[in-house]
Amino acid sequence: MRVFLDFEASSLSDDSYPVEVGWVFEDGTEEAHLIRPAPAWTDWDPTAEAVHGLSRATLEAEGEPHEAVASRMLDRLAGHELYASSPSWDGKWMSVLLRAAGLPRHALRLRDSELAFVEAARAGLPQNLSEEPAQAAALIVAQALREREARPVAHRALADAQEERRTWLRAASLAAAWKP
């Protein structure tokens, strides 16, 4: 099953680490977890805090232990197709989380959400399409992304993962109604 995932982080530096993770399965099942920083995680950028609104004090008081979050991710997400809007950044933070918990950093793999959007568009196109399916799918995905970009970004993990799922559903819907 497809799963759309997002992380929020301490900063965008090389020493950054995840502070929140959220995911939503294609069927709408979802989870979010605040992550209590591991002892070695000291990086912090007030600018990142201003974006996601999570203070380090909040994470230390309300966050779940990083090992528990990493284990939960493996339990729930292994064997599923994982997608993120920024797989390089989200993959970095996922790797940091898994390594800090003593788990294999490549136990989970992320793909770019746009691949899921294209798959949804191509699968939803009418069989008697007179134009090239790849071209139609590209136009559909571009429209779905324009609609997404018109909405504000929440910069919270679950809300952003939900937005990825919403865009995937929209690509499928646009494809089903496609008229060249």
Buried (B, 14 or more C-beta within 10 A) or exposed (E): EBBBBBBBBBBEEEEBBBBBBBBBBBEEEBBBBBBBBBEEBEBBBEEBBEBBEBEBEBBEEEBBEBBBBBBBBBEBBEEBBBBBBBBEBBBBBBBBBBEBBEBEBEBBEBBBBBEBBBBBBBEBBBEEBEEEBEEBBBBBBEBBBEBBEEEEEBBBBBBBBBBBBBBBBBBBBBBBEBEE
